Amino acid sequence: MKKILVTVVLGVAAMAAAQTTAQPAQGQPSASAATQGPVIKDPAEYNAYIGAIGQKDPAAQISGFEAFLTQYPNSIMKVSALQTLMQDYQQTGNQPKTVDAATKLVAADPSNERAIFLLAYIDRLKAQGTDANAQQDLADAKKYGQMGLDGLSKFAKPNGTSDADFQKMKDQMTGVFNAAIGLADLTAKDYDDARKFLRAAVDSSPDFQKDFSVVYPLALSYVGPTPADPKLTPDPINAIWFTGRASVLAPNPQYQQQFEKYARSQYVKYHGGDDGWTDVLVQVKANPTQPAGFTIKPAPTPAEQVHTLVTTKKPEDMNFAEWQFVFTNGSQEDQDAVWNGIKGKAVQMNGTVIKATATEFQIAGSSDDIDAKKADITLTFEEKVPLRLIPKEGTSLDFQGEPASYTPSPFMMTMEKGQLLKQKTAPKPPVHHKPASN
């Protein structure tokens, strides 16, 4: 991806240089009377510019234009000279000088999309690398990204460029500008804007769909923070898809395995199981773009789980935790179906005493409430329980009662006609008598 974008940058700069040619001062020969462009009035300045632009070797051209700009810092050809310098420095692999020339070019021509494009691209890559000034790089990348997007509508097609090539050029620019802004927003934990700009970058061209340095941040923006921010709308399907795509594009097998494992964990969390994951992974690996209509079935809602339970199991065959689940999460119709099946019918069960008086026991019946030491059953007695039979707090208790009423939230079931059941005692081990000694 980097090589592709560098080629585009060089191509844009080359076409820019071809459009801007110095015109001779009055009395000097002109290549074409029809050609219009900036006019250098000083013959010495004109000769210096022509001498620099006429160099075929990039190093010689750099030397010529550096000397030209030093001698004529306010030349009418300053923008053209800086554009050529930016191109030559990039072609020779001198990134600091490339950035320096591009920065000077933007200062001289704030609407120069070519220089803005290059700066947004380089600053983002530096921020994602090991540059010590990553925060400043991000700030600069976002600044140039926004400048670039704002000016892209006014970017004129270079002479000699086909409509198709010009559209491809603008798509590349759009991707670079959006990626620069999106990465800065992600780092600032502005997940909504990061999603918007990074997704626009990925959707701008096929090259960005294959660029790990953009796809991976996009995946992170959809995953969001941990713990989740209630203000951020979850987007688990895109989080799963782009985390999976990141695993495909990751630079080494170790990263690929890590991202694929994480994508699978998100899938299981959202879907409720790993069934179907293999099919999703096949789609992720085969398609750079998300197929139209791609979706993942979410895990059943609690209400849906209740309905399945109610339609497959009789109320009297359910345990207390299942009753609690139905009455807490089910539709009124499903709650009524279970309640009508158990109301007023004697049930025997075991629970843990939370609090007890002679006429009423507060009992935890479900394992979750037992662990939380929270009552979910109120057992009432028609006659007072003898003091010696009132259990202590935390005691495990076998009892009988008849469901009389319930409240769903917080859940509490009232059982009437309480009875204490005798706990089955374990058989005593046989006594072994030692034989009498003689």
VOTI-616431 format. One line per 3 residues: number of its first residue (from 1); their letters; for each residue x, y, z of C-alpha. Coordinates in Angstrom, 3 decimals. Layout:
VOTI-616431
NUM) a) X/Y/Z  ...
This chain:
VOTI-616431
1) mkk) 0.000/0.000/0.000  2.767/2.446/0.828  4.434/1.890/-2.547
4) ilv) 1.146/2.454/-4.353  0.473/5.737/-2.583  4.003/6.975/-3.074
7) tvv) 3.625/6.334/-6.804  0.417/8.337/-6.836  2.056/11.217/-4.978
10) lgv) 4.929/11.298/-7.446  2.516/11.151/-10.338  0.504/14.069/-8.973
13) aam) 3.642/16.118/-8.424  4.980/15.348/-11.879  1.764/16.459/-13.532
16) aaa) 1.785/19.618/-11.447  5.305/20.450/-12.577  4.348/19.840/-16.192
19) qtt) 1.503/22.349/-15.943  3.569/25.204/-14.530  6.301/26.469/-16.802
22) aqp) 8.167/29.722/-16.600  7.642/32.225/-19.383  10.550/34.345/-20.655
25) aqg) 10.808/38.040/-20.018  9.805/40.453/-22.772  12.177/40.181/-25.726
28) qps) 13.122/36.561/-24.974  12.047/33.762/-27.315  8.841/31.919/-26.432
31) asa) 8.212/28.233/-27.140  4.581/28.952/-27.994  2.720/32.201/-28.227
34) atq) -0.410/30.365/-27.050  1.197/29.094/-23.852  0.100/31.056/-20.783
37) gpv) 1.842/30.966/-17.416  3.812/32.994/-14.862  6.252/35.454/-16.405
40) ikd) 9.745/35.891/-14.958  10.794/39.462/-15.717  14.406/39.143/-14.589
43) pae) 16.482/37.339/-17.278  18.955/36.048/-14.681  16.139/34.594/-12.607
46) yna) 14.608/33.087/-15.721  17.889/31.456/-16.715  18.378/30.080/-13.179
49) yig) 14.926/28.512/-13.237  15.323/27.061/-16.745  18.756/25.746/-15.798
52) aig) 17.277/23.918/-12.778  14.164/22.555/-14.478  16.245/21.370/-17.409
55) qkd) 18.305/18.973/-15.251  17.447/15.336/-15.877  19.203/13.960/-12.786
58) paa) 17.085/14.481/-9.620  20.151/15.320/-7.508  21.248/17.976/-9.987
61) qis) 17.716/19.344/-10.164  17.546/19.525/-6.370  20.817/21.432/-6.261
64) gfe) 19.597/23.841/-8.946  16.263/24.591/-7.291  17.708/24.919/-3.779
67) afl) 20.116/27.521/-5.189  17.269/29.175/-7.107  15.042/29.500/-4.022
70) tqy) 17.914/30.787/-1.929  18.671/33.487/-4.487  15.051/34.231/-5.386
73) pns) 12.953/33.414/-2.262  9.992/35.460/-3.503  10.085/34.317/-7.124
76) imk) 6.838/34.009/-8.996  7.989/30.432/-9.692  8.415/29.580/-5.997
79) vsa) 5.407/27.233/-5.918  6.529/25.429/-9.065  10.087/25.115/-7.760
82) lqt) 8.884/23.712/-4.400  6.605/21.221/-6.148  9.522/19.917/-8.182
85) lmq) 11.753/19.799/-5.095  9.076/17.852/-3.196  8.902/15.358/-6.058
88) dyq) 12.697/15.038/-6.378  13.289/14.582/-2.663  10.625/11.886/-2.486
91) qtg) 12.015/10.171/-5.570  15.465/10.056/-3.951  14.031/8.701/-0.681
94) nqp) 14.841/11.734/1.467  11.734/11.906/3.653  12.807/14.787/5.965
97) ktv) 13.562/16.984/2.952  10.355/15.841/1.258  8.344/16.933/4.297
100) daa) 10.293/20.179/4.501  9.582/21.017/0.851  5.907/20.051/1.206
103) tkl) 5.534/22.163/4.355  7.059/25.178/2.613  4.817/24.539/-0.354
106) vaa) 1.664/24.563/1.790  2.866/27.780/3.448  3.319/29.369/0.012
109) dps) 0.139/27.839/-1.431  -2.363/26.792/1.298  -4.663/25.215/-1.283
112) ner) -1.998/22.943/-2.757  -3.735/19.567/-2.544  -0.641/17.664/-3.670
115) aif) 1.514/18.840/-0.778  -1.351/18.526/1.730  -1.955/14.974/0.509
118) lla) 1.669/14.002/1.001  1.914/15.583/4.479  -1.308/13.924/5.692
121) yid) -0.017/10.568/4.467  3.495/10.827/5.911  2.356/12.230/9.280
124) rlk) -0.116/9.369/9.735  2.522/6.749/8.941  4.967/8.411/11.350
127) aqg) 2.325/8.426/14.093  1.668/4.718/13.556  5.377/3.942/13.595
130) tda) 7.996/4.585/16.245  8.305/8.344/15.900  8.922/10.010/19.253
133) naq) 6.605/12.875/18.345  3.596/10.681/17.572  1.103/13.018/19.253
136) qdl) 2.276/15.969/17.164  2.295/13.773/14.075  -1.340/12.874/14.731
139) ada) -2.313/16.492/15.247  -0.580/17.463/11.993  -2.093/14.505/10.132
142) kky) -5.593/15.525/11.223  -4.943/19.160/10.312  -3.747/18.282/6.814
145) gqm) -6.469/15.670/6.416  -9.164/18.244/7.103  -7.470/20.815/4.849
148) gld) -7.331/18.227/2.102  -10.989/17.242/2.356  -12.051/20.872/2.423
151) gls) -10.110/21.665/-0.731  -10.671/18.482/-2.715  -13.800/19.789/-4.453
154) kfa) -11.695/22.601/-5.970  -8.884/20.318/-7.104  -8.642/20.757/-10.862
157) kpn) -7.863/17.896/-13.195  -4.251/18.164/-14.390  -3.733/18.641/-18.103
160) gts) -3.409/15.401/-20.014  -5.052/13.316/-17.293  -7.900/11.018/-18.261
163) dad) -11.157/11.151/-16.327  -10.546/7.623/-15.021  -7.038/8.435/-13.769
166) fqk) -8.241/11.671/-12.209  -11.009/9.846/-10.351  -8.516/7.266/-9.099
169) mkd) -6.254/10.076/-7.944  -9.094/11.745/-6.031  -10.115/8.413/-4.492
172) qmt) -6.562/7.959/-3.202  -6.535/11.478/-1.817  -9.915/10.978/-0.166
175) gvf) -8.659/7.796/1.497  -5.476/9.423/2.772  -7.299/12.471/4.178
178) naa) -10.001/10.401/5.903  -7.486/7.911/7.317  -5.426/10.738/8.812
181) igl) -8.442/12.256/10.545  -9.855/8.908/11.634  -6.652/7.698/13.259
184) adl) -6.321/10.940/15.202  -9.948/10.623/16.364  -9.429/7.005/17.419
187) tak) -6.375/7.936/19.472  -8.442/10.688/21.106  -11.127/8.038/21.872
190) dyd) -13.686/9.782/19.693  -15.033/6.476/18.426  -18.017/7.876/16.535
193) dar) -15.904/10.165/14.358  -13.172/7.539/14.042  -15.721/5.089/12.614
196) kfl) -17.013/7.672/10.159  -13.647/8.782/8.772  -11.854/5.416/8.840
199) raa) -14.806/3.707/7.148  -14.791/6.440/4.479  -11.083/5.743/3.967
202) vds) -11.580/1.982/3.587  -14.524/2.480/1.242  -12.666/5.035/-0.900
205) spd) -10.658/2.544/-2.961  -9.647/-1.143/-3.193  -6.130/-0.247/-2.042
208) fqk) -7.360/0.858/1.374  -9.464/-2.290/1.749  -6.167/-4.190/1.732
211) dfs) -4.282/-1.775/3.988  -3.800/-3.221/7.483  -2.741/0.190/8.826
214) vvy) -6.257/1.495/8.100  -8.431/-1.633/8.471  -7.091/-2.474/11.934
217) pla) -7.832/0.994/13.422  -11.291/0.781/11.846  -11.848/-2.543/13.615
220) lsy) -10.790/-0.969/16.924  -13.214/1.903/16.403  -16.092/-0.554/16.008
223) vgp) -14.981/-2.648/19.004  -14.960/0.512/21.118  -13.590/1.048/24.608
226) tpa) -13.433/-1.423/27.481  -15.566/-1.152/29.528  -18.176/-0.140/26.969
229) dpk) -19.228/3.495/26.759  -23.041/3.719/27.142  -23.016/6.793/24.888
232) ltp) -21.517/4.802/22.009  -23.910/2.714/19.925  -22.566/-0.854/19.747
235) dpi) -21.806/-2.175/16.263  -20.855/-5.818/16.845  -21.338/-6.972/13.238
238) nai) -18.845/-4.455/11.829  -16.521/-5.097/14.777  -16.503/-8.820/13.952
241) wft) -16.096/-8.269/10.202  -13.234/-5.784/10.334  -11.411/-7.582/13.141
244) gra) -11.603/-10.641/10.915  -10.311/-8.621/7.951  -7.450/-7.371/10.132
247) svl) -6.520/-10.985/10.814  -6.330/-11.603/7.057  -4.179/-8.520/6.451
250) apn) -1.968/-8.782/9.550  1.764/-8.639/8.754  2.741/-11.949/10.357
253) pqy) 1.165/-15.286/11.374  1.267/-14.465/15.091  -0.843/-11.345/14.635
256) qqq) -3.126/-13.194/12.252  -3.849/-15.843/14.882  -4.393/-13.252/17.619
259) fek) -6.844/-11.180/15.586  -8.712/-14.231/14.332  -9.055/-15.524/17.898
262) yar) -10.350/-12.151/19.041  -12.801/-11.918/16.136  -14.118/-15.368/17.058
265) sqy) -14.554/-14.355/20.722  -16.609/-11.337/19.621  -18.688/-13.595/17.387
268) vky) -19.424/-16.034/20.228  -20.313/-13.170/22.554  -22.759/-11.676/20.073
271) hgg) -24.167/-14.857/18.528  -24.274/-16.908/21.702  -22.140/-19.775/20.367
274) ddg) -19.509/-20.616/17.767  -21.912/-22.336/15.353  -21.633/-20.599/11.981
277) wtd) -18.273/-19.012/12.758  -16.453/-21.097/10.146  -18.785/-19.820/7.419
280) vlv) -18.300/-16.217/8.529  -14.530/-16.649/8.522  -14.632/-18.030/4.973
283) qvk) -16.522/-14.901/3.845  -14.106/-12.604/5.679  -11.084/-14.220/4.044
286) anp) -12.580/-14.276/0.558  -14.037/-10.753/0.378  -12.084/-7.499/0.783
289) tqp) -15.436/-5.721/1.008  -18.346/-6.644/3.210  -20.960/-8.484/1.087
292) agf) -24.303/-6.742/0.684  -26.729/-7.887/3.339  -24.018/-9.450/5.504
295) tik) -25.378/-10.101/8.952  -24.910/-12.311/11.985  -27.810/-13.692/13.977
298) pap) -27.632/-12.398/17.530  -27.980/-14.630/20.558  -31.583/-15.223/21.626
301) tpa) -32.925/-12.518/23.910  -33.936/-13.542/27.442  -37.586/-13.317/26.360
304) eqv) -36.886/-15.634/23.430  -35.084/-18.068/25.705  -38.035/-18.017/28.086
307) htl) -40.458/-18.792/25.270  -38.345/-21.743/24.165  -38.277/-23.023/27.742
310) vtt) -42.030/-22.607/28.189  -42.836/-24.417/24.949  -40.522/-27.341/25.671
313) kkp) -40.940/-27.941/29.418  -43.938/-28.227/31.711  -44.107/-25.691/34.580
316) edm) -44.131/-28.435/37.221  -40.967/-29.937/35.750  -39.024/-26.676/35.968
319) nfa) -36.748/-25.911/38.892  -37.021/-22.754/40.960  -34.260/-20.924/39.031
322) ewq) -36.182/-21.552/35.802  -39.374/-20.158/37.324  -37.438/-17.101/38.390
325) fvf) -36.009/-16.695/34.889  -39.504/-16.932/33.366  -41.103/-14.461/35.753
328) tng) -38.228/-11.992/35.436  -37.727/-12.040/31.641  -40.721/-13.642/29.946
331) sqe) -43.641/-12.098/28.134  -46.831/-11.779/30.156  -48.302/-14.665/28.181
334) dqd) -45.380/-16.962/29.041  -45.398/-15.863/32.672  -49.108/-16.604/32.930
337) avw) -48.672/-20.048/31.361  -46.113/-21.050/34.011  -47.853/-19.346/36.911
340) ngi) -51.152/-21.031/36.207  -49.327/-24.349/36.235  -47.825/-23.939/39.721
343) kgk) -50.031/-21.515/41.655  -51.543/-23.058/44.765  -49.811/-26.389/44.249
346) avq) -47.599/-27.740/46.992  -43.915/-27.872/46.000  -40.983/-29.201/47.935
349) mng) -37.546/-27.682/47.579  -34.341/-26.703/49.305  -32.973/-23.228/50.023
352) tvi) -30.756/-21.198/52.299  -32.242/-19.231/55.175  -31.556/-15.510/55.000
355) kat) -33.817/-14.476/57.881  -36.390/-16.372/59.965  -39.150/-15.589/62.457
358) ate) -41.854/-17.782/63.929  -44.300/-16.892/61.146  -42.143/-16.117/58.121
361) fqi) -38.854/-17.301/56.603  -36.858/-15.328/54.044  -35.130/-17.907/51.837
364) ags) -32.710/-17.842/48.875  -33.803/-20.506/46.411  -31.667/-19.960/43.296
367) sdd) -27.929/-20.590/43.283  -27.191/-16.986/42.259  -29.225/-15.598/45.138
370) ida) -27.741/-18.149/47.530  -24.278/-16.907/46.577  -25.439/-13.294/46.930
373) kka) -27.171/-14.075/50.248  -30.325/-12.516/48.843  -33.839/-13.764/49.578
376) dit) -36.102/-14.628/46.662  -38.767/-16.639/48.568  -41.015/-15.526/51.395
379) ltf) -42.373/-18.652/53.118  -45.304/-18.036/55.473  -46.719/-20.441/58.062
382) eek) -50.310/-20.876/59.222  -49.079/-21.721/62.727  -46.062/-20.344/64.529
385) vpl) -42.881/-22.354/64.221  -41.565/-23.521/67.601  -38.533/-21.566/68.704
388) rli) -36.357/-24.671/68.732  -37.167/-25.309/65.046  -36.431/-21.788/63.775
391) pke) -33.237/-22.152/61.710  -30.249/-19.878/61.958  -29.197/-17.575/59.132
394) gts) -27.258/-19.450/56.454  -28.830/-22.807/57.275  -29.720/-25.125/54.401
397) ldf) -33.430/-25.897/54.665  -35.809/-28.461/53.131  -39.344/-27.058/53.042
400) qge) -42.734/-27.208/51.388  -44.987/-24.343/50.325  -47.680/-23.312/47.873
403) pas) -46.849/-20.468/45.417  -49.326/-17.660/46.112  -47.891/-14.552/44.373
406) ytp) -44.718/-13.060/42.902  -43.128/-9.762/41.927  -40.800/-9.832/38.895
409) spf) -38.388/-7.024/39.825  -36.817/-7.409/42.247  -37.931/-10.989/42.106
412) mmt) -39.747/-12.387/45.117  -42.112/-15.360/45.307  -44.461/-15.688/48.238
415) mek) -45.316/-19.252/49.289  -48.076/-20.002/51.777  -48.853/-22.969/54.033
418) gql) -45.198/-23.485/54.792  -43.986/-26.744/56.238  -40.575/-27.795/57.449
421) lkq) -39.414/-31.102/56.057  -37.197/-33.462/57.922  -33.736/-33.634/56.388
424) kta) -32.687/-37.078/55.420  -29.860/-38.163/57.645  -27.000/-40.076/56.200
427) pkp) -26.783/-43.683/57.449  -24.370/-44.130/60.304  -21.260/-46.113/59.491
430) pvh) -21.227/-49.604/60.985  -19.492/-49.934/64.334  -16.598/-52.333/64.297
433) hkp) -15.949/-53.999/67.629  -12.452/-55.008/68.486  -12.178/-58.655/69.397
436) asn) -11.722/-59.281/73.101  -8.162/-59.902/74.061  -7.291/-63.104/75.806
